[in-house]
Amino acid sequence: MKKVKFDSESQTKDFTTSPHEKKWTILLIVGLVALAGGAAMLAFALLSHGGEKVAPTFPDMSSKDDEKRTYSNLTGEELADAGLVNAPVFCIQTPNGTDGARPQAGLNTAGVIFEAIAEAGITRFAAIYQNPTSAVIGPIRSLRLYYLQWDTPFNCTIVHAGGADDALAAVRSGGYRDLTENYTYMYRGTYGNRLWNNLFTTSTLLKQYNSDNGYNTSDVNGFTRMTPEESNKARIDDLVTEKLDITAPAKGNTSELTAKVTNIGLRFGGWANFNVNYTYDANSNKYLRSYESGASHDVYNCPNEDLGEKNPEDVCELTQMAPSVVIAMMVNEKKAWDNYHEDITAIGSGDAYVFQNGNAVRGTWKKGSAEDQIKFYDTDGEEIKLAPGQTFVSAVPNYGSVDF
């Protein structure tokens, strides 16, 4: 409240008043008395109301605060710079074989990662980055049609090294931003154990490619997300006491939720080298990823600076993959016409399991077309909002399993 200082000498006045002035003086006094009475009643209400303290009601300003915030359409996380909401996006085909592909570089900085079998039971990733900052990203391998269909809603530059015939035909006819193996914007590492999995790029090279081709923005059609505040309230671990109803299983009494899910197993139905486990870490509210063997899925975390064309082994440090959201989509899968590559139904629907905030929700996934984003629904048909943060979506064949 602003304080006003009165000078007694300057306030001296002849108080002889007219009837008109007396009328307004009386009204002023009555008004002041009413205000004083209201203040007294408010104080009384605050101190005692049925033996309980009652706080006054003030306008809710949170919605106005939310209007000032900008959230990433890729991850749902708050952006410090609102101008980055339409920053260019890159969808990079990243191998996961035991023939030199591991550890990958920069994968921990991708906002969304799709995982599926590429061939012979070996899984591969479509890693989606917006405004990438990693000094090394890769390795880079070939494209499959189903990865392209998952990539499409993100309005990204497709980064790959060749691919299956149907995928390459779709890229050429679909008007995609296409960066295939190119030594202006990619390079071969010199680390011997990488074998043929040694094709890398950098954030600088990717941005240069987009700049050279006029791809300055991306209109991302991302997943439906909670705000960070909503997500925090939806946690069911002991670290958060305030709950928020998000999906059908969380309605009503949140104490009736399923027990905290701490261990998840995804079995792709093939080699154990590609089956994965997740362990929920309540302190970070993330899921630590490891292989069925027990070895953690480590990747190279590379400095946020332009280091040039380097081996990740020389300039990066290992860190464990730990997404905030883990999703298993059950998909129809069979051998492709060549009896080697995979044919996965990426457009349609199927069962789904969404793991976030320590909880597990069974439901379904639906995708109407290549341009449509996947949506997830609970058993009551209500859409499941995803927590903000890195999201790992695994396409598990219907002959595989999800264990928790």
C-alpha positions in Angstrom: 0.0 0.0 0.0 1.3 3.5 -0.9 2.0 5.7 2.1 1.0 9.4 1.9 2.6 12.0 4.2 0.4 14.9 5.3 1.7 18.3 6.3 -0.4 19.6 9.2 0.1 23.2 8.2 -0.8 22.7 4.6 -4.0 20.8 5.6 -5.4 23.7 7.7 -8.8 24.7 6.5 -12.0 26.7 7.5 -14.4 23.9 8.5 -17.5 26.1 8.1 -19.5 24.0 5.6 -22.6 24.5 3.5 -25.6 22.0 3.7 -24.5 20.5 0.4 -21.0 19.9 1.8 -22.4 18.4 5.1 -24.4 15.9 3.0 -21.3 14.6 1.2 -19.4 14.6 4.5 -22.0 12.4 6.1 -22.0 10.0 3.2 -18.2 9.8 3.3 -18.3 9.0 7.0 -20.9 6.3 6.5 -18.8 4.8 3.8 -15.7 4.7 5.9 -17.7 3.1 8.8 -19.0 0.4 6.4 -15.5 -0.3 5.1 -14.2 -0.6 8.7 -17.1 -2.9 9.5 -16.3 -5.1 6.5 -12.7 -5.3 7.5 -13.6 -6.3 11.0 -16.0 -9.0 9.7 -13.2 -10.4 7.4 -10.8 -10.5 10.3 -13.4 -12.3 12.4 -14.0 -14.8 9.6 -10.3 -15.5 9.3 -9.9 -16.1 13.0 -13.0 -18.1 13.6 -15.6 -19.9 11.5 -17.0 -23.0 13.1 -13.8 -23.5 14.9 -11.8 -23.5 11.6 -9.7 -21.0 9.9 -11.2 -19.7 6.7 -9.0 -18.0 4.1 -10.5 -15.4 1.8 -11.1 -16.3 -1.9 -8.9 -14.5 -4.4 -9.0 -14.7 -8.2 -7.1 -17.7 -9.7 -4.2 -16.3 -11.6 -2.7 -19.6 -12.6 -4.5 -19.6 -16.0 -3.0 -16.2 -16.8 0.4 -17.5 -15.9 -0.1 -20.6 -18.1 -0.9 -18.3 -21.0 2.5 -16.8 -20.7 4.3 -20.1 -20.8 5.3 -22.0 -24.0 5.6 -25.7 -24.0 7.4 -27.9 -26.6 5.1 -29.6 -29.0 7.7 -32.5 -29.1 8.3 -33.1 -25.4 5.7 -31.1 -23.5 8.4 -29.4 -21.5 8.4 -25.7 -20.9 10.6 -23.7 -23.3 12.7 -20.8 -22.0 12.7 -19.3 -25.5 9.2 -19.3 -27.1 10.8 -18.9 -30.5 12.0 -22.5 -30.3 8.5 -24.0 -30.5 8.8 -24.1 -34.3 12.5 -24.9 -34.5 13.4 -27.5 -37.2 13.0 -31.2 -36.4 15.1 -34.1 -37.5 14.1 -37.8 -37.5 17.2 -39.9 -37.5 17.4 -43.6 -38.2 19.7 -45.1 -35.5 20.8 -48.7 -35.3 20.8 -50.9 -32.2 22.7 -54.0 -33.3 25.5 -55.6 -31.5 27.7 -55.2 -34.6 29.2 -51.8 -33.6 26.0 -49.7 -33.3 26.3 -49.5 -29.5 26.7 -47.2 -27.7 24.8 -44.7 -29.8 25.7 -41.0 -29.6 23.3 -38.2 -28.7 20.3 -40.5 -28.3 19.7 -39.3 -24.8 18.9 -35.8 -26.2 16.1 -37.0 -28.6 12.6 -35.9 -27.5 10.8 -38.9 -28.9 12.2 -42.3 -29.8 10.4 -45.0 -31.7 11.7 -48.6 -31.4 10.9 -51.5 -33.6 12.4 -54.5 -35.3 14.2 -53.6 -38.5 15.4 -57.0 -39.6 16.3 -60.5 -38.3 15.0 -59.6 -34.8 17.3 -56.6 -34.5 15.7 -53.4 -33.2 16.3 -49.9 -34.6 15.3 -46.4 -33.6 13.7 -43.4 -35.2 15.1 -40.7 -32.9 13.4 -37.3 -33.2 15.3 -34.2 -32.3 14.2 -30.6 -32.2 16.9 -27.9 -32.3 19.5 -30.6 -31.6 22.6 -29.6 -29.6 24.6 -32.8 -29.4 28.2 -32.5 -30.8 27.8 -36.1 -32.3 24.7 -37.9 -33.4 24.4 -41.4 -34.7 25.2 -43.9 -36.0 22.8 -43.5 -39.0 21.3 -46.5 -40.8 18.6 -47.3 -43.4 14.9 -46.4 -43.4 11.8 -48.5 -43.2 8.3 -47.5 -44.3 6.8 -47.9 -40.8 9.4 -45.6 -39.3 8.6 -43.0 -42.0 4.9 -43.2 -41.1 5.7 -42.6 -37.4 8.0 -39.7 -38.4 5.6 -37.9 -40.7 3.5 -35.9 -38.1 6.6 -34.3 -36.7 7.3 -32.4 -40.0 10.9 -33.4 -39.8 13.9 -33.8 -42.0 14.3 -37.6 -42.6 17.9 -38.5 -41.9 19.0 -42.0 -43.1 21.4 -44.0 -45.2 19.3 -45.5 -47.9 16.5 -47.9 -47.0 13.9 -50.4 -48.1 12.5 -49.9 -51.5 9.0 -49.0 -50.4 10.3 -46.5 -47.8 12.5 -44.8 -50.4 9.7 -44.6 -52.9 7.4 -43.0 -50.3 10.1 -40.4 -49.4 10.5 -39.5 -53.1 6.8 -39.3 -53.9 5.7 -37.7 -50.6 7.7 -34.5 -50.8 9.6 -35.2 -47.6 12.7 -33.2 -46.4 15.2 -35.9 -47.2 18.8 -36.2 -46.1 20.2 -39.6 -47.1 23.9 -40.6 -46.9 25.8 -37.4 -47.8 29.3 -36.6 -46.9 28.7 -32.8 -46.9 26.5 -33.2 -43.9 27.7 -36.6 -42.5 31.0 -38.3 -41.9 32.5 -41.7 -41.2 34.0 -42.2 -37.8 37.4 -43.9 -37.5 36.8 -46.1 -34.4 37.6 -49.6 -35.6 35.0 -51.5 -33.6 32.1 -49.7 -35.3 32.5 -51.7 -38.5 29.7 -50.4 -40.9 27.9 -48.6 -38.1 30.2 -45.6 -38.3 28.1 -42.9 -40.1 27.6 -39.9 -37.9 26.5 -36.3 -38.1 26.5 -33.2 -35.8 24.0 -30.6 -34.8 25.9 -28.1 -36.8 25.8 -30.1 -39.9 22.1 -30.9 -39.6 21.3 -27.2 -39.1 23.5 -26.4 -42.1 21.6 -28.8 -44.3 18.2 -27.3 -43.3 19.6 -23.8 -43.8 21.0 -24.7 -47.2 17.6 -26.0 -48.3 15.3 -23.3 -46.7 13.9 -25.6 -44.0 13.8 -23.1 -41.2 10.8 -24.3 -39.2 8.8 -27.4 -38.3 5.1 -27.5 -37.6 5.2 -30.3 -35.0 2.0 -32.4 -34.5 3.1 -34.0 -31.2 1.5 -36.2 -28.6 -1.2 -34.9 -26.3 0.6 -33.8 -23.1 0.0 -32.8 -19.5 1.6 -29.6 -18.3 4.6 -30.2 -15.9 2.3 -29.2 -13.0 -0.4 -31.7 -14.0 2.2 -34.4 -14.4 3.7 -33.8 -11.0 0.3 -34.0 -9.3 -0.4 -37.3 -11.2 2.5 -39.1 -9.6 1.6 -41.9 -7.2 4.9 -42.3 -5.4 5.4 -41.2 -1.9 7.2 -38.0 -2.9 4.1 -36.2 -4.0 0.9 -35.9 -1.8 -1.3 -33.8 -4.1 -3.0 -35.9 -6.7 -4.8 -35.0 -10.0 -7.2 -37.2 -11.9 -5.8 -37.7 -15.4 -7.2 -41.0 -16.8 -10.0 -43.4 -15.8 -7.8 -45.5 -13.4 -7.0 -42.4 -11.5 -10.5 -41.1 -11.0 -12.1 -40.9 -7.6 -9.9 -42.3 -4.7 -6.3 -42.3 -6.0 -5.4 -44.7 -3.2 -7.2 -47.4 -5.3 -4.6 -47.1 -8.1 -2.6 -50.2 -8.9 0.6 -50.5 -6.9 3.6 -48.5 -8.1 5.0 -50.2 -11.1 8.8 -50.3 -10.7 9.8 -53.0 -13.2 8.8 -53.3 -16.9 9.9 -55.9 -19.4 9.5 -55.6 -23.1 10.0 -58.8 -25.1 10.1 -58.5 -28.9 9.9 -62.2 -29.4 13.4 -62.6 -30.9 16.9 -62.5 -29.5 17.5 -61.6 -25.9 20.0 -59.0 -27.0 17.2 -56.7 -28.0 14.7 -57.3 -25.2 14.7 -54.5 -22.7 13.9 -53.8 -19.0 13.0 -50.5 -17.3 13.3 -49.7 -13.6 11.3 -46.8 -12.3 13.4 -44.3 -10.3 11.1 -42.3 -8.0 13.8 -39.7 -7.2 14.1 -38.6 -10.9 10.6 -39.8 -12.0 12.3 -41.6 -14.9 12.7 -45.1 -16.2 16.2 -46.5 -16.3 16.6 -48.6 -19.4 18.7 -51.7 -19.6 18.9 -54.9 -21.7 17.6 -58.3 -20.7 21.1 -59.3 -19.8 21.1 -56.7 -17.1 23.6 -54.3 -18.8 22.4 -50.7 -18.8 21.6 -49.1 -22.2 24.4 -46.6 -22.2 24.8 -43.9 -24.8 27.3 -41.2 -25.4 26.3 -37.8 -24.0 28.2 -35.3 -26.1 29.1 -31.7 -25.2 26.8 -28.8 -26.3 29.4 -27.3 -28.6 30.7 -27.7 -32.2 33.6 -30.1 -31.9 33.9 -30.9 -35.6 33.8 -34.4 -37.1 34.8 -36.6 -34.1 34.5 -40.1 -32.9 32.0 -40.1 -30.0 34.5 -42.3 -28.1 37.0 -39.5 -28.1 34.8 -36.5 -27.0 31.7 -37.8 -25.2 30.9 -39.5 -21.9 28.6 -42.5 -21.3 25.2 -42.0 -19.6 22.2 -44.4 -19.2 19.1 -43.9 -21.2 16.3 -42.8 -18.8 13.0 -41.6 -20.5 10.2 -40.0 -18.6 7.5 -42.0 -20.5 7.6 -45.6 -21.7 4.9 -46.8 -24.1 4.5 -50.3 -25.6 2.3 -50.5 -28.7 1.3 -54.0 -29.7 1.5 -54.2 -33.5 0.8 -56.7 -36.3 4.2 -57.8 -37.6 5.4 -60.3 -40.2 8.2 -60.8 -42.7 8.2 -58.6 -45.7 8.1 -59.8 -49.3 11.8 -60.4 -49.3 11.5 -62.7 -46.2 14.2 -60.6 -44.5 12.9 -57.1 -43.6 9.9 -56.6 -41.4 6.4 -55.5 -42.3 4.8 -53.7 -39.4 1.3 -52.2 -39.4 1.9 -48.6 -38.2 -1.5 -47.2 -39.3 -4.6 -48.6 -37.5 -5.0 -49.5 -33.9 -4.0 -52.0 -31.2 -3.4 -52.6 -27.5 -1.1 -50.2 -25.7 0.5 -49.9 -22.2 1.5 -46.4 -21.0 4.0 -46.2 -18.1 4.6 -42.7 -16.5 4.8 -41.2 -13.1 5.2 -44.7 -11.6 1.8 -45.8 -12.9 0.7 -48.3 -15.6 -2.3 -47.7 -17.8 -3.7 -50.3 -20.2 -5.4 -49.0 -23.2 -5.3 -48.7 -27.0 -3.4 -46.8 -29.7 -4.9 -45.3 -32.8 -3.4 -43.7 -35.9 -5.7 -42.9 -38.8 -3.1 -42.0 -41.5 0.6 -41.3 -42.0 -0.1 -37.6 -41.3 -2.1 -38.3 -38.1 -0.3 -38.5 -34.8 -0.8 -41.5 -32.6 -3.3 -41.1 -29.8 -3.6 -43.3 -26.7 -6.8 -44.1 -24.9 -7.7 -45.8 -21.7 -10.2 -48.6 -21.3 -13.0 -46.1 -21.0 -12.1 -44.5 -24.3 -10.7 -41.3 -22.8 -7.4 -40.0 -24.3 -4.4 -40.4 -22.1 -2.3 -37.3 -21.7 1.4 -38.1 -21.6 3.8 -36.6 -19.1 6.4 -34.2 -20.4 9.9 -35.3 -21.1 11.6 -37.9 -23.3 9.1 -40.5 -24.6 10.2 -44.0 -25.7 7.6 -45.8 -27.9 8.3 -49.4 -28.5 6.4 -51.4 -31.2 6.1 -54.8 -29.7 4.9 -57.6 -32.0 1.7 -59.3 -30.9 3.7 -62.5 -30.6 5.9 -60.6 -28.0 5.0 -59.6 -24.5 4.8 -56.7 -22.0 5.6 -57.7 -18.4 5.2 -55.7 -15.3 
